Amino acid sequence: MDDNEFYKERAEDCLRISKIPPGLYDAYDVKKGLRDKDGNGVRAGITNISKVIGVNRTGDGSEPCDGRLSYRGYDIRDIVLHHGDSGLRFEEAAYLLLFGNLPSKEETEEFRKVLTDHMELPGDFVKDFILRESGHDIMNTMARGVLGLSAYDRSANDNSLGNVIRQCLEIISKLPMLAVYGYQAYSHYDNKGHLVIFRPDPDKGVSENIMHMLRPKGDFSPLEVEVLDAMLTLHVEHGGGNNSAFTARVVASSGSDSYSVIAAALLSLKGPKHGGANIKVMEMFQDIKDHVSDTDDKGEVAAYLKKIVSKEAFDRQGLVYGMGHAVYTLSDPRAILLKDFARKLAKEKGREKDLRLLESIEELSPDIIRGKKCGAKKICANVDLYSGLLYDMLGIPKELFTPMFAVARAVGWSAHRIEELVTSGKIIRPRYISIAEDRDFVPLDMRRE
């Protein structure tokens, strides 16, 4: 038997033994995916980091409302739109999430300097962990790099609060380097491109440094830096219940080190059902452009969207990527803010027609989805609908879409890692109902083929 035949037969075995009858979830009152039938998450913890609201609770239950997101009690719209003239939204939001207060100008600048001072990677790290081990999956490169950093930390397993704060800040600082250098190594070794890597500028913030390292000639506009800064700010945190933040808390609850916590969260985020969704949006976006002769014709766009929802087009999964959210119902505040930035950048880049297509998808999809899926809840655009186009207009390659998300979200993971360390002290261990039946053991020489 060759390897392919062996794996095919073993796959059939796994299918047979792994299928759980759907009715058993109701019979045992198990919340599949830790969510009830209405999509509400099972209460697994308490957090003071951020708040995500998609419905208003009433005496009779709940009703949909415009989405709200706050960091440490401050509305995300105020953080993004009223950040002052520092141009360091990301640094301000990170400081707030980690330390609980909005920083002053002096504290913001001091914090920016702390982050940029720790951006440089140690010793021969770039050669040993990035160039020598390059690969097409930049999220894997980043996770491997984070774990590799632990080898340079003599206090890697010290979980005292001060040391964990230091570790988290160093990881947050170095993730942009792991992402950009990882992409440049991939571009060189896999795509036969040139290999030129640039050091960060100690006088710039995180967002401008990312643009500087990707486009070292400085051929980017102030608006581009502002847009990236806003995007990172909007991605830094989104409640303890999202998959990667929960992963961070699960690993932290075991007593593991900060490097393992962040690496695990990274590998959770890379999934297409989580941080990788913006790439699926852009793939769907291109597929629509390839099959619709006039994307300004809403009738044509609607007809093709119906094919997508009916599993007749694109990836035949029946999903309109960038639409719908586990919590938000009427609107995702992040998508609203990103759409405004997209309008500004599309005008600068001459990409208004592309933006109009996304706006048509946002407008047309809800009725099409509800028409196909009876009983579907209210559907709104989520943050991924516009983030992919924004990254594309910024000249950021698609291989870095999810890594940019991770660069930002490491702040939230760090805040959850710290909160779990300070307040929990108990390993997260949910219960699974076993339906395995007892069987009599059969000695090896009595087993049949």
ABEGO torsion letter per residue (X at the ends): XBAAAAAAAAAAAAAAAABBBAAAAAAAGBBBGGBBAAGBBBBABBBAABBBBABBBBAAEBBBBBBBBBBGGBBAAAAAABAEAAGBAAAAAAAAAAAGBBBBAAAAAAAAAAAAAAABBBEAAAAAAAAAABBABAAAAAAAAAAAAAAABAAAABABAAAAAAAAAAAAAAAAAAAAAAAAAAAAAAAGBBBBBBBBBAABBAAAAAAAAABAAGBBBAAAAAAAAAAAAAAABBEAABAAAAAAAAAAAAGBBAAAAAAAAAAAAABAABAAAAAAAAAAAAAAAAABABAABAAAAAAAAAAAAAGABEAGAGBBBGBEBAABAABBAAAAAAAAAAAAAAAAAGAAAAAAAAAAAAAAAAAAAAAABBGBBBBBBBAAAAAAAAAAAAGBBAAAAAAAAAAAAAAAAAAAAAAAAAAAGBBBBBBBBBABBBBBBBBAAABBX
